[in-house]
Amino acid sequence: MIKPLTHIAGVSVEQFMKEDWHTKPRLFRQAFPNFEPLCDFDTIAEMASDEDIESRLIQHSKKGWTLEQGPFEELPGMNKKAWTVLVQGIDHHLPEAYDLLQLFRFIPDARLDDVMLSLASDGGGVGPHYDSYDVFLLQMHGKRRWKIGPLLNMDLEKDVPLKILKNFEATEEFVLEPGDMLYLPPNYGHDGVAEGTCSTLSIGFRAPTQAEVLAGILRDLADQVESSPEMQNTLFSDPGRGTQTNPAELPDDLLNFGVNLFRQYTSKSPEVLRSTGCLLTEPKPHVYFVNNTEDQELHEIIGVLAERGVALSMKTKMLFKDNVFFINGESVNPTDDLTVKQLQMLANQREMDPSDATMALENPEFQYFLLGFVKAGWVETLM
């Protein structure tokens, strides 16, 4: 199991989280000394040609900006200037990128999003812009010049296929080399331009919108209302009401009838917990899972898991709160305390070595859940 970072370029992660996270940018020179690239240019081109991996090609010339969606059979040559290919979610496909993401688990998994890779020719970039999420920009190959500044004007260029800031004013400028890393909080202007051929890794952290969270909660509450005989049959009542001088006026107690129902829901409410946990683990549209155990009997699957150990798929997102677990948009509720501890171990460590897996599989309830995860393609063998 890969342990999260405790320091970045001599700065403790505790200090970084208290002083910088979500509030101000920070440059880390040689955050990863002697950094070895996660892959070569051919591997990047392969990923950009894969229909199961989201990719975009951005080019800039005197005619303006162009944006194409992948996959791409062939990328422009490196001798052609000012193009960039963005490959999304490489941590789902490249073990080295998945391992890199584990280093950042000093931040809650609920906030972890993915690793994006940017490969650019000389002069390549995506223009001055801002992101609505926290991001670490880690230089992998070559050099990239970053200009950054607080977002004073959010006006965007018109008739451009990208969200490019119209009046971006940089206040700081850095050239990043392999192993250097720049952290940017949400809504902070930045513009990165390749100096020669370069590649950059973006480790992004998702922040759900109020609309996403509330819509999910309301959908779950609607399902509960439809399936609850008590709520369907409980009527508004108003004993002791006095006479009405304005008969067309809505009574306050009737207006508050629904509002008071909402007040019973808190962060501990099963409906709120379930909808939020499922939202935060929901796979993105282009992510899918494959069951590789269709031809195996249950005892064969259990034997292999016990022998080799258990690991969550690189694509799997698993969270928990107390004894409720969320995995890839679904929730499970174990009833046994031992199962809860074992599932928490799997969620926190993302793997179980053969000895832990063998012991856990002796628990019928854990075995039941794990076999369900395996058949869904959410869990694999460790080796």
N, C-alpha and C positions, 0 to 999 in steps of 0.2 A: 504494500500500500504506500502510495506517495504522500508524504507529509506536506501540509501547506507551508508556505514561506513564513518565517518568523521575522526576517529583515529583508529590506530591499535597498541595496547600495548603502548599507550601514544604518539605515533608518528602520526602526522597529515598526512592524505593521500596526502595533497598538498606537504608536505616535501618529503614523500616517492616517489611520482611521479617525482619530480624535481631531487632528488638525487640518487635514486636507480633503478627506473623502466627501464627495458630494458638494464641496464648497469652492475649492480652488485648485488650479493646475499644479503639477509638480513634475520636475524633470529628474530622472534617475540615470546618472551616468554609470554605465556598466552595471546595470541591474543584474545582468547575467554575464559575468566575465568569461572571456573565451567562448562566447556563445556559438554553438554549432547549429547551422540551419536545420530546420525540421525536415526539409526535403529539397530537391533540386528543381530547376526550371522545367524539366521534362515531366516531373510528377505534377507540378502545378498545371501544365498544359493538359495532362491526362484528366485531372479533376475538372478542368474547365470544359472538357469534351464529354463528360459524363452526364447523361440526361437526368440522373437521380440527384445531382448536386446543383444547387442554385448558383448561377454565375452571370456576370454582367460585364460588357466591354464598353469602356468609355474612351472616346477620342476627342481631341481638341485641335482645331486648326484655325486658319484665318476665316473659314466659313462658319465657325462656331463649334458648339458641342454636339456630339452624337452619342446615343445610348442604345446598345443592343443587348437583348436577353440571350443567354446561352441555352443549350450547349453549343460549343464552337468546335468545328472539325479542325480548324487551324487558327492560331493566333497570328497577329501581325508580326513581322520580323523585328528584332531588337534594333535594327538600323533605322526603323521608322520611329520618329519622335512623337512624344506627347500622347501615348495611349496607356491605358490601365485596364487590367482585368481583375475583377473582384470575385473571389470564390468564397461562398458563405458556408458556415457550419463545417469546417474541415475537421473539427474535433470528432465528428461522427464517422469519419472515414480514415483519418490518419492517426494511428496510435500515438505518435509523438506529440501531436496537437492535443489529443485527449489528455496525455500526461501533463502537458503544460498547463492546461486548464485546472488540473487538480491542485496545482501550486497556489491557486488563488482562492482556495476554499476557507481562508480566514474571513471571507465574506460569505454570508448565508447562501446556500445552494438555491434558495428561492429567488435570488437576484442574479445568479449566473445565467448567462444567455448562451453565447457560443464564441468560437474563434473564427474570424474572417481573415482571409489572406488577400493582400493586394500586391500584384506584380505589375511593375511599370517600366516603360522605356524612359530614356532621358527626357525630362520635361513633363512626364506623365503625372497626372493627379486628377482629382474630381472637383477642383475649384473650391473657393472659400465657402464653408458651410458650417452648420452646427448639428449636433446629435442630441436626441432627447434622452440619452442614457449615459451612464458612466463608462469610460473606456480607457484601457491601457494600450498604448501604441508602441509595440516592440519591434525594433528594426532587426530584420533577419539577414538580408543581403544588401550590400551597397550602402548608399547614403540617400537620405531624404531631408530636405529643408522644410522645417515647420515654422509657419508664422501663426501666432495665436493672439487672441485678444478677447476681452469681455464683449458680450453681445449688446451693443448699444442701439442697433437698428436691425430689425428682423425682415426688412423688405427684401424680396427675392427678385432675381432677374426674370423678366417676362419672356415667354416663348422659348424657353430652354427646357430640355427634358430632365434636368436635374434641379435640385433645390440649392441654387447658388446665391449666396448673399450679394446684394447689389452694392452695398456701401461698407464693405468690411474694412476695418482699420485695425491692423496688428499692433500690439504693444510689446511683444517679445518675439524673438526669432532664435531657432536652434537648428543645428545640423546633427541628425542622429546617425550613428554608425552601428554596426551589428552589436547587439547586447545592450544598447541604450534604450531607455523606455520613457515615454511621456504619458503621464496621467492627465485626463481632462474630465471635469465634472460635466453634468448635462448643460446644454444650452450655452456652450462656450465656443466662440468662433475659432475656426482653425483652417489652415490651408497647407497641405503637404505636397511638395513638388520633388520628383525624383531628380537626383543629380547623377546622371548615368543610370544604368540598369539597376533596379533595386526591388526589394520585396519587404513588406511590412505586415506584421501580425496585429490584428485588432482584437483584444480580449474584451468583449462587451458584456454589460450588466443590465438586464432588463428591469424596467420599472413599469408596472401596469398602470393604465390610466384609471381615473375614477369611473369613467364610462364602462370600461371592461369589467371592473370588479362589481359595480352596482348592477350591470346587466346580468352578470352571472348569478348574483344573489337573487335578483328578482325572478329569473327563470326557475331557479330551484324552489323559491317560495310559491311560484305559480303551480309547479308540479305538486307541492305539498297540499296546497289549497284544494286542488282537484281530487286528491286521493284521501282527503280527511273528511270523514262523515261529520265529525264534531264541528269543523269550521263551516261545512256546507249547511248544517242545520241550526247553527247558533245565530239567532236573530238579534238585531239591535233592539234594545228595550228602553223605555223612558217613563218608568212609574213616577207618579207625583209631579208630572209636568204641569205647570200653571197655564193660564190662558195666553194665547198668542195675540198681541196687538197688531203685529205686522205679519199676516199669514203667509205672505210670499217670501219672507226672509228665511234663509237657511239657518236652522238652530246650530249653535256651537257644539252641542254634545253629539249631534249627528255628523258634523264635520270631523270631530275628533275620534269618531268610532274607528276609522281605519288608522289614523295616526297613532292611537294608543296601542294598536296591534303591533306596529313596528317597534315600539319601545321594549317589547319582550325579547327582541333579538339583540344579542351581544356577540363579541368575538368567540365566546364559548358555545354559542348556539350551534347545534349540529348542521343546520342548513347553511349558516354563514361559513362555518369551517369547511364544509364539504365543497361548496361552490368556489371558495377562494383557493383551496388546495388543488382542486381539479383544474382550475384555470391556470395556475402556475406550473402545472406539470403537463399541460396539453401539448402534444407534439405539433410542430409546425406543419403546414399543409404538405410540404415535399418530403416529410420524414415518414418512412414506413418500416415495418418490422417483418422478419421472415422466420417462420417456424422450421427449424432444421431437424425436428425429432418425430416427424409424422410416421416414419417407418419403424419407430422403436416402441417396444413395450414399456409400460411404466416402470417395471423393476429394472430394466436396462438403463432408463434415463436416470433413476435414482442411483444406480451403481456408478455410472459415469460421473455424476455430480459429486458423489462422496469421494471418488478416487482422485478427481482432478481439481475439485474446489469449485466455487460459485463466483460469478462476477456479473454485475449489471452490464447490459449492453452499453456501448459508448453512446448510443442514442437515447438511452433511458434516463428519465428524470424521476427521482423518488424523494419525496418529502414526508415528514410526519409531524403531528402535534399530539402529544400525550399518546393515546393508544389508537389513534386514527392515522392511517397511512394513505398516501396518494402516489400513484405511479402511472405516468403517461395518460393523465386525464381521467383515471378511475380511482375509486376509493375502496379500501378494505378495512374491516373492523375486527381484528382478532379478539377473542374472548379470554384467552389464556395469558397470564402474565409472562410466562416463559416465551411464548410466541412474540409478544410485544418486544421483549429484550432482543430476541434473535432478529426480528425485522429491523429494529433500530440499528443493530450492528451492521446489517447489510446496507441500510440506507447511508449510515455514517461512513463506513469503510468502503462501500461500493464493491466489496468482495469478501469472500470467506475462504480461508485456506482449507485444504482437505480435512484437517482434524476438526476445525470448527464446523465445516459443512456436514461431516459425518455425524457429529453430535447433534447438530440442529435437525438433520433429516430423521432422527429418531423420534422427533416430536411430530405426531400425526397432523396437528393443525398447521405447523410451519410447512411440513411436507406438502400439504394440500395447497397452500398459497403459492409455494415455490413452483410446483408443477404447473399451476395455472400461468405463472409468469413465464416459464420456459416455453409452454405451448403458444403463448402470445409472441414469443421472440424477444421478450424483454430481458431475459437472463440467459447467460451463456456459461460454458465451463471456463474456469480460470486459466487453464493452460491449453 
